[in-house]
Amino acid sequence: MKIALITNSRIPSLTANSIQAMKVAQALMQLGHDLRMFAPAETEYVPTEFLITHYGLRLTPRLELLPSSKRLKRFDFIFHAQRAAKKFGADLIYTWLPQSAVLGLWAGYPVVLEMHADVSGKMGAWWLRQFWKARGQKVMTVTTSALRNALERSTKIQFKDDALLVAPNGVELEKYDGLPSPAEARRQLNLPEGLTVGFTGHIYPGRGADLLFELAKQMPQVNFLWVGGTPELVEFWRGKLTEAKITNVTMTGFMKHESIPLYQAAADILLMPYSRSISASSGQDIAEVINPMKMFEYMASARAIVSADLPSIREVLNEGNAVFCEAGELGIRNQELGGGRVGLGALPGPYRDHEVIGNWRLAIEALLADEARRRELGNQARQDVEQLTWVKREQRVMNLFS
């Protein structure tokens, strides 16, 4: 099929929604579809080679950047994208925007609408209701059952089962084939020897920077590896580590996507230290519905996972492939950095929930002392993620149009 992908994500960027859109695009291309991606023109022309490197792709769709005005709340982009899809001769519109989905249905296109978070405000709920009221061939995907429930509450309608698919995010398993042992991965990356606890990804409020800080402080005999983060946040936390004289933490800052599997392999345990409140890049609290891409990567790396115990996480992880700890509270404070306000999440010292930090420390120490248990958890996680690849995900979506 000729598929028009319409996303409001900034391309390129480091946000999860941008990465997810590109992984979906690649999977659809792997299935043999002809793609054109339309995104807001917030950057200059982006060479295909840069997209391949930036997102760690082998295939990337032709990208067209279209006019988009924040003053007009991007409605100009939505209409430009609709015209561009028609010019492309699209057989199907695949979008992350309810407005684009509705316009597509009104124009007679089959439509896939991906939802990754609850709608925002009355207009958000109104557009999603229009999607369900509009006639036409349509599918809405949600990443968790919890998100379906949240959206039904917000829109006050019950979605039709035959037009809704719970489609968790995925992983490229081929990137995780043949990974070395933790010790060998550390040697290849020139990391400190010894048992290592790892974390990869961004640190928006609720993602666990404060918890990682306290764990490193209380477990000086263990190496901690923190991969990712914006330059401002990395600089901030490095300063805090230095101030507290914590020397067992390696912070890499942003790393190219292609190198992430090896860094994950370098850890004996991988952490998902979420709080009960989690801010997305948009600022929305997504703790109830979160379905992080790193979870599938962690599983593919065949490493033991210790995760915050959130209901949406348990839609994928379970007692057989992970260890759960109570999610902590989040105290949010902003810090002046570089003349602008940057959300830094709960800042260290003192961590407000000592019982939670104690439980995480005990769980990690028990796993570090039990190599057989770590191997058992990691192997089961790898086995469980075999059916959760991006290609298999998109095959499930497209099967609904065959």
C-alpha positions in Angstrom: 0.0 0.0 0.0 1.0 3.6 -0.4 0.9 5.0 3.2 1.0 8.6 4.3 2.5 8.9 7.8 1.5 12.2 9.4 3.3 13.0 12.6 3.6 16.2 14.7 6.9 15.0 16.1 10.0 17.2 15.4 12.2 15.3 13.0 14.9 14.8 14.0 14.8 14.9 17.7 15.5 12.8 20.8 12.0 12.5 22.0 10.3 9.1 22.4 7.4 10.0 20.1 9.9 10.9 17.3 11.9 7.7 17.7 8.7 5.6 17.8 7.3 7.2 14.6 10.6 6.3 12.8 10.6 2.8 14.1 7.0 2.3 12.9 8.0 3.8 9.5 10.9 1.4 9.1 8.7 -1.6 10.1 6.1 -0.7 7.5 8.8 -0.4 4.8 10.1 -3.8 5.9 6.7 -5.2 5.2 6.9 -3.9 1.7 4.7 -0.7 1.9 5.5 2.5 0.0 5.8 5.3 2.6 5.9 9.1 2.7 6.3 10.8 6.0 5.0 14.3 6.7 6.2 16.3 9.7 6.2 20.0 10.8 9.0 22.1 9.2 10.8 23.0 12.5 14.2 22.2 11.1 16.2 22.6 7.9 16.3 19.9 5.2 17.4 16.6 6.8 19.5 14.2 4.7 18.4 10.6 4.6 21.9 9.5 5.8 21.5 11.6 8.9 18.1 10.1 9.8 19.6 6.6 9.4 22.4 7.4 11.8 20.4 9.4 14.2 17.6 6.9 14.7 19.7 3.7 14.1 17.7 2.7 11.0 18.4 0.6 8.0 15.4 2.0 6.1 13.9 5.4 6.3 10.9 6.9 4.4 11.0 9.9 2.2 10.4 12.8 4.6 8.6 16.0 3.7 8.6 18.9 6.1 5.5 21.1 5.8 4.6 24.6 7.1 3.5 24.6 10.8 2.6 27.6 12.9 2.4 27.3 16.7 0.3 30.4 16.6 -2.3 28.5 14.5 -1.9 25.5 16.8 -0.5 23.5 13.9 -3.8 23.4 12.0 -2.0 24.7 9.0 0.3 21.7 9.1 -2.7 19.3 9.4 -4.3 20.7 6.2 -1.0 20.8 4.4 -0.4 17.2 5.3 -3.9 16.3 4.1 -3.2 17.8 0.7 0.3 16.2 0.5 -1.2 12.8 1.2 -3.6 13.3 -1.7 -0.8 14.4 -4.0 1.2 11.3 -3.0 -1.8 9.1 -3.9 -2.0 7.5 -0.5 -4.1 4.4 0.0 -4.1 4.8 3.8 -3.3 7.6 6.3 -1.4 6.5 9.4 -1.2 9.2 12.0 -0.6 10.2 15.6 -2.9 13.2 15.3 -6.7 12.7 16.0 -7.3 15.8 13.8 -5.5 14.2 10.8 -7.3 11.0 11.4 -10.7 12.7 11.3 -9.9 14.7 8.2 -8.7 11.5 6.6 -11.9 9.6 7.3 -14.0 12.6 6.1 -12.0 12.5 2.9 -12.7 8.7 2.4 -9.3 7.3 3.4 -8.8 4.2 5.6 -7.0 5.5 8.7 -4.8 4.2 11.5 -4.7 6.5 14.5 -1.9 5.8 17.1 -2.6 7.0 20.6 0.2 7.0 23.2 -1.2 9.2 25.9 -4.5 10.5 27.1 -6.1 13.4 25.3 -5.5 16.9 26.5 -8.5 19.2 27.3 -12.0 19.4 25.9 -10.9 19.8 22.3 -8.7 16.8 22.5 -11.6 14.7 23.7 -13.9 16.3 21.0 -11.5 15.3 18.2 -11.3 11.7 19.4 -15.0 11.5 19.7 -15.3 12.6 16.0 -12.9 9.9 15.1 -15.2 7.3 16.5 -18.3 8.9 15.1 -16.9 9.2 11.5 -17.7 6.6 9.0 -15.0 4.7 7.2 -12.4 1.9 7.7 -10.4 2.8 10.8 -8.2 1.4 13.5 -7.0 3.0 16.7 -4.0 1.6 18.4 -3.2 2.1 22.1 0.0 1.0 23.7 -1.7 -0.3 26.9 -5.1 -1.4 28.1 -4.7 1.2 30.8 -4.6 3.8 28.0 -7.7 2.5 26.5 -9.5 2.9 29.9 -8.1 6.4 30.3 -9.3 7.5 26.9 -12.7 6.1 27.4 -13.0 8.1 30.6 -11.9 11.2 28.9 -14.2 10.9 25.9 -17.1 9.3 27.8 -17.6 6.7 25.1 -16.9 3.0 24.8 -14.6 2.1 21.9 -15.5 -0.6 19.5 -13.3 -3.7 20.0 -13.2 -4.5 16.2 -11.6 -1.1 15.5 -9.2 -1.0 18.5 -5.9 -2.8 18.9 -3.7 -2.9 22.0 -0.3 -2.6 20.3 2.6 -2.2 22.7 5.8 -0.7 21.5 8.5 -3.0 20.1 12.2 -3.7 19.5 14.6 -4.6 16.7 15.7 -8.0 18.0 18.5 -8.2 15.4 20.4 -5.5 17.1 20.5 -7.6 20.2 21.8 -10.8 18.7 25.2 -12.0 19.8 25.7 -9.5 22.6 28.8 -10.2 24.8 28.7 -10.9 28.5 28.5 -7.9 30.8 32.2 -8.2 31.6 33.2 -8.3 27.9 30.8 -5.4 27.0 32.4 -3.3 29.7 35.9 -4.2 28.4 34.9 -3.2 24.9 33.4 0.1 26.1 36.4 0.8 28.4 34.1 0.9 31.5 35.1 0.1 35.0 35.3 -3.5 35.9 32.9 -5.0 38.4 29.2 -5.5 39.0 27.3 -2.8 37.2 23.8 -1.4 37.5 22.6 0.4 34.3 20.0 2.8 33.1 19.5 4.1 29.6 17.2 6.9 28.4 16.0 10.4 29.2 15.4 11.8 32.6 12.3 13.8 32.6 10.5 14.3 35.9 9.6 11.0 37.4 12.1 9.0 35.3 14.3 8.2 38.3 17.3 10.6 38.4 16.8 11.2 42.1 16.5 7.5 42.9 19.6 6.6 40.8 21.5 9.3 42.7 20.6 7.9 46.1 21.3 4.3 45.1 24.7 5.2 43.9 25.3 7.1 47.1 24.2 4.2 49.3 26.0 1.5 47.3 29.5 2.8 46.7 30.8 -0.8 46.1 28.6 -1.0 42.9 29.3 0.7 39.6 26.4 2.7 38.1 26.1 3.4 34.4 23.8 6.2 33.2 23.4 6.5 29.4 21.5 9.4 27.9 20.1 12.7 28.9 20.2 16.2 27.5 23.5 18.1 27.9 21.9 20.4 30.5 20.7 17.5 32.7 24.0 15.6 32.3 25.9 18.7 33.4 23.6 19.3 36.3 23.8 15.7 37.7 27.5 15.5 37.2 27.8 18.6 39.3 25.6 17.0 42.0 27.7 13.8 41.9 30.9 15.8 42.3 29.4 17.9 45.1 28.4 14.7 47.0 31.8 13.0 46.2 30.1 10.1 44.5 32.7 8.4 42.3 31.0 5.1 41.2 28.8 6.6 38.5 29.7 6.8 34.8 27.5 9.2 32.8 27.9 9.1 29.1 25.4 11.6 28.0 23.6 11.1 24.6 24.8 8.1 22.6 23.9 7.1 19.1 21.1 4.6 19.0 23.3 1.9 17.4 25.5 1.8 20.5 22.7 1.5 23.1 22.5 -2.4 23.0 26.2 -2.7 23.9 25.8 -0.3 26.8 22.8 -2.2 28.0 24.7 -5.4 27.7 27.4 -3.9 29.9 25.0 -3.9 32.9 24.3 -6.9 35.2 21.0 -5.3 36.1 19.0 -2.7 34.3 16.7 -0.3 36.1 13.4 1.3 35.4 13.1 3.6 38.4 9.9 5.4 37.7 7.9 7.5 40.1 4.2 7.5 40.7 4.1 10.6 38.5 6.0 10.7 35.2 6.3 13.7 32.9 6.4 13.1 29.2 8.3 15.6 27.0 4.9 17.4 26.6 4.7 17.8 30.4 1.7 15.4 30.6 1.7 12.9 33.5 1.8 9.4 31.8 2.4 7.2 34.9 -0.9 5.5 34.4 -0.4 4.5 30.8 3.4 4.3 30.2 4.8 1.8 27.8 8.5 2.7 27.5 10.5 1.6 24.5 13.5 1.0 26.8 11.5 -1.8 28.5 11.5 -3.9 25.3 15.2 -3.1 24.7 16.1 -4.2 28.2 14.2 -7.5 27.6 16.0 -8.0 24.3 19.4 -7.5 26.0 18.6 -10.5 28.3 19.6 -8.7 31.4 17.9 -8.8 34.8 15.4 -5.9 35.1 14.3 -4.2 38.3 11.3 -2.0 37.6 8.9 0.3 39.4 5.7 -1.6 40.1 3.2 0.3 37.9 0.1 -1.4 36.5 0.8 -0.5 32.8 4.3 -2.0 33.2 2.8 -5.2 34.3 1.0 -5.5 31.0 4.4 -6.6 29.6 6.6 -7.5 32.6 5.8 -10.1 35.3 7.3 -11.9 38.2 8.9 -14.4 35.8 11.0 -11.8 33.8 11.5 -8.9 36.2 11.8 -7.8 39.9 9.4 -5.1 41.0 9.8 -2.4 43.6 7.4 0.2 44.8 7.4 3.4 42.8 8.4 6.4 44.8 6.9 9.8 45.2 8.1 12.7 43.0 8.9 16.2 44.2 9.3 18.5 41.2 11.4 21.5 41.2 12.8 23.6 38.3 16.3 24.9 38.2 17.5 27.9 36.2 19.9 26.6 33.6 21.3 28.6 30.7 18.8 31.4 31.1 15.8 29.0 30.6 13.8 26.9 32.9 14.5 23.2 32.6 12.5 20.5 34.4 15.0 18.5 36.4 12.6 16.4 38.4 13.0 15.6 42.1 16.4 16.9 43.1 18.6 14.9 45.4 19.0 15.3 49.1 17.2 14.2 51.1 15.2 11.6 49.1 11.8 11.9 50.5 10.8 8.2 50.7 13.5 6.3 52.7 11.5 3.1 52.8 11.3 3.0 49.0 15.0 3.6 48.5 15.8 0.9 51.0 13.6 -1.6 49.2 15.3 -0.8 45.9 18.7 -1.2 47.4 17.8 -4.6 49.0 16.3 -5.9 45.7 19.4 -4.9 43.7 21.8 -6.3 46.3 20.0 -9.6 46.3 20.2 -9.8 42.5 23.8 -8.9 42.4 24.5 -11.7 44.8 22.6 -14.3 42.7 24.0 -14.7 39.2 21.8 -17.7 38.4 18.7 -15.6 39.2 19.9 -12.8 37.0 20.5 -15.2 34.2 17.0 -16.8 34.7 15.2 -13.4 34.6 17.2 -12.2 31.6 16.6 -15.3 29.6 12.9 -15.3 30.3 12.6 -11.6 29.3 14.4 -12.3 26.1 12.1 -15.2 25.3 9.0 -13.1 26.1 10.0 -10.2 23.9 10.4 -12.4 20.8 6.8 -11.6 19.8 7.1 -7.9 20.4 9.2 -6.7 17.5 8.3 -3.6 15.5 7.7 -5.7 12.4 5.3 -8.1 14.1 3.5 -5.1 15.7 2.9 -3.4 12.3 1.9 -6.7 10.7 -0.9 -7.0 13.3 -2.0 -3.4 12.6 -2.0 -3.9 8.8 -3.8 -7.3 9.0 -6.9 -5.4 10.1 -7.0 -3.9 6.6 -6.6 -7.1 4.6 
